[in-house]
Amino acid sequence: MKKLLYAVVFALTVLVVPEASATNYTLWIHGKNGGGTQIGNYNDFSNWGPSSTAAGVNKKAVNWNGTQQIGGQNGYIRNALDCFCTGDNWCTIAVHSAGNLQIGYALALHGGSARYKKNATPNASGVCGNTDGTTQTGWNIKRVYVASGAGGGSELADAGEWAVKDPIVGDLVTTTARTMYDHNATRAKMFYMYAGAKGTFYAAILDGQDDEAVAYHSTGGVSGSSGGGYCNPGDWFCDGTLNTGTNACSNGKAKWSNHSVALRDDNEAYNHHGAGNWAGIIGPVRAAVVTYSY
């Protein structure tokens, strides 16, 4: 009898197939230029800073050619989303500057498409293999953190202030960036906007408060087909105050859907640039994903 019981227990143990374990990832999408990063190498954080720095659970660097147009490079972003944000796996997304355009473009234009579930094991080109051949709609994204988002473009592009004539500069013209895709179509994913205000002497080119490269109308996710001058409370000669959260600006101008200002730089402490050391407005975004990506 005891031998029979052991045999039954053994058989049941053999028949039980372990469930695939879910893994959470943090994807970092850089902006314009990108510092000579290796496309397809998800461990190359040279654009951001030391790879040893904490930057969210299972962090991955999503590298693309930041001199080229958004549409032509967006496939690299979709490869990463397919790799790490399908099947049982979930992602927190962190972006900087034109990386805002990249994730917005991916979600608006491809976030409702069928995506093969991938195995999170990329080849040298950054492409992962299928798991079971089944698909899902869009990607498993928890939330998006945006450091100095250029989803609304920059007046520096409008005025031709960037000396290099890289193709991406055309995409960063305010009217072009704002009409490139439907910025309201986030697939119900929240975009938490971190808006820096440590501008510099040429800030007059940028409307309202700015971080040396992008103004509040863009970094705050303010809606519309053109920019505007938005500022901190109490500042003069602005179109309105950039209010925090999802609230409209003080002049009634709404933010895009699912865009919420998590940090408005009232102390003018953060500029646009990471300086190769997770600095500037990237710093508080890094701190946020360390806390909230799990």
Secondary structure, DSSP 8 states (H G I E B T S, - for coil): -HHHHHHHHHHHHHH--------EEEEEE--SB-TT--TT-TT--TTTS-TTS--STTEEEE---BTS-HHHHHHHHHHHHHHHSSTT-EEEEEEETTHHHHHHHHHHHHTTSEEEEEEEEE-TTS-EEEEEEEEEES--EEEEEEES--TT--HHHHTT-SSS--HHHHHTSHHHHHHSS-TT-STT--EEEEE-----TTGGGSSSSBSSS-BHHHHTTB-SSS---EESTT-SSSSEE--SBT---TTS--B-TTEEEEEE-TT----S--TTTT-TTHHHHHHHHHHH--
